[in-house]
Amino acid sequence: MEKEIFEQGLNLNRRKFLSKLSLGVGSAALGSLLIPDLFKGGSPDEEAIMSALPHFAPKAKRVIYLFQNGAPSQLESFDYKPLLNKNIGQELPDSIRGGQRLTGMTAGQTSFPLVGSYFKFNQYGESRAWISEIFPHTAGVVDDICIIKSMHTEAINHDPALTFFQTGAQVGNRPSMGSWLSYGLGSENSNLPAFCVLLSRGKGNGQGVYSKLWSNGFLEATHQGVQFSNSEDPVLYLKDPKSMSRDERRKMLDQISAMNDLSYKEFNDPEISAKIQQYEMAYRMQTAVPEMTDVSKEPDSIIKMYGPDCLIPGTYAANCLLARKLSESGVRFVQLYHQGWDQHGNLPSEMALQAKDVDQASAALITDLKQRGMLDETLVIWGGEFGRTNYCQGKILEDNYGRDHHPRAFSIWMAGGGVKSGMVYGETDEFGYNISENPVHVHDFQATVMNLMGIDHERMTYKHLGRRYRLTDVSGHVIKDIIA
């Protein structure tokens, strides 16, 4: 029996390999008795759910997620707490901290001195929302956005917190939000992927980003995010070799597709089918991507709106403009990651530079979408993986202070796509430490995004290793109060 298996080569998939072994057959038989549909690729009810997507009329057709990697301080941006300035240097009351778990960076501190914001705040718009002076352009579009001041998460370190926001779990190997939407809704443009990823780096202390954040996880490989680069080739390995013509490329792909099709019929491995689709997508992208990344035809008014950095590939401003172009062309989910928000020290100067990096382009994206009539159908999200403490990390040194990680309460904002505009939702206590009104968990946020896209987050599932998975795991409630 072992000789027969060896002679068939290494191309056997797991199911065929197990079927050749008596132990494998016995285990499979036992598993099928305990869980009847354990080895099925999909069940009738799952197929019915997917065929019914969207589950109801969506308010948004696409998402642009401006992820501020490293966690910007809510106390220097959207959560104004004058008590902290009044009581600077005083000890954070134990009754407020409540024995919260600390990171390794402040676990050794015996004192937790309160520190207020170095920046001034003012009220803007009809909502009279408080916004820091380092976000003047965001203040200018405050009546178009909804600020959520009561976000909270369980994760206290960057990697698990970032992964939690993107995939619904603090561990890896789960599909990202963009992959789930690609799986459920697909792309509106057959020449572009449903899920695109753009990276940029600010001037502050950066935290890493990694491909597991835009991974397809256990979904088919076609749902993985396609990363754009700031090099001469926006998508690597997309161009034909210099010695190959377009017709030759087409003939080569046809031959590869035919061979892959034979393999698929023999082994019934879905990854083979996914690979065929990826080759075809890459071929179609050869024409679409160069046109998409060319900003030379954008009018001067748009360049001025986003700022001169939008002409420099790989900058945050350039990625915001590219995100608009991708969304305009039918890409379902565009994910930006902007690094540099991890201010454990030297916060006033570093955060001011970070804010300058993103403020104008973020506001320009809202205005640009609005004047094109796209904002109502495009959900824009801005925020990081957690917030910052109201006490100083280390000693307070005049205008040079830092803040540690704070998962209990932080701020993000959302705009367009069916979200109420000119609204502030949720509140924190006077210390800015705990949520006092309308808490919003990460899974609540994810459930709301799915709802705006016309998806019931509890119904869109995928069976993997005998369990049905979903983006929101086993929790999450739609925040109905912020939906228009």
GIMOUR-V820627 format. One line per field, one symbol per residue. ss: DSSP state (a for helix, b for strand, c for the rest). phi: phi as a letter, one per 20 degrees, with the letter a starting at -180 (. if undefined). burial: + if it has 24 or more other C-alpha atoms within 12 Angstrom, else -. A space follows every 10 residues. Layout:
ss: ???
phi: ???
burial: ???
This chain:
ss: caaaaaaccc cccaaaaaac caaaaaaaaa aaaacccccc cccaaaaaaa accccccccc cbbbbbbbbc cccaaacccc caaaaacccc bccaaaaccc cccccccccc ccbbcccccc bbbbccccbb bbaaaaaaaa caaabbbbbb bbcccccaaa aaaaaaaccc ccccccaaaa aaaaaccccc ccccbbbbbb bccccccccc aaaacccccc aaaccbbbcc cccccccccc cccccaaaaa aaaaaaaaaa aaaaaaacca aaaaaaaaaa aaaaaaaaaa aaccccccca aaaaaacaaa accccaaaaa aaaaaaaacc ccbbbbbbbc ccccccaaaa aaaaaaaaaa aaaaaaaaaa acccaaabbb bbbcccbbcc bcccccbccb ccccbbcccb bbbbbcccbc ccbbbcbbcc ccccbbbccb baaaaaaaaa aacccccccc cbbbccbbbc ccccccccca aabc
phi: .fffffffne efeffffffe dfffffffff ffffcgdgde fadgffffff fefffbgfec dbccdeeefo mffffdccdf cfffffdgnf ffggfeflmf fdffecfefd ccffbeffde dbecmfflfe cffecfffgf dgfdcdeddc fbbefddggf fffffecnbe demdffgfff fffedmdecf ecffccccdb ceeefedfdb fffdfflefg ffeffeeede efdgdfmeff ggedefffff ffffffffff ffffffdlef fffffgffff fffffgeffg ffeedfeffg fffffenfff edgnefffff ffffffffeo ffcdddcdep deeeblfgff fffffffdff ffffffffff femdffdced ccrdeadcfe deeneedled cccefbefab dcccbmlnef emcddnbdff emddfdblfc egffgfffgf ffendefeee cbeblncedb gelcbocfef feef
burial: ---------- ------+--- -------+-- ---------- ---------+ --+++--+++ ++++++++++ ++++++++++ ++-++--++- -+---+---- -+---+---- -+++++++++ ++++----++ ++++++++++ ++++++++++ ++++++++++ ++++++++++ -+++++++++ +++++++--- ++++++++++ +++++++++- ++++++++++ ++++++++++ ---++--++- --------+- --+------+ +-------++ -+++++++++ ++++++-+++ -++++----- -++-+++-++ ++++++++++ ++++++++++ ++++++++++ ++++++++++ ++++++++++ ++++++++++ ---+++++++ ++++++++++ ++++++---+ ++++++++++ ++++++++++ ++++++++++ +++++--+++ ++++++++++ ++++++++++ +++----+++ +++--++++- -++-
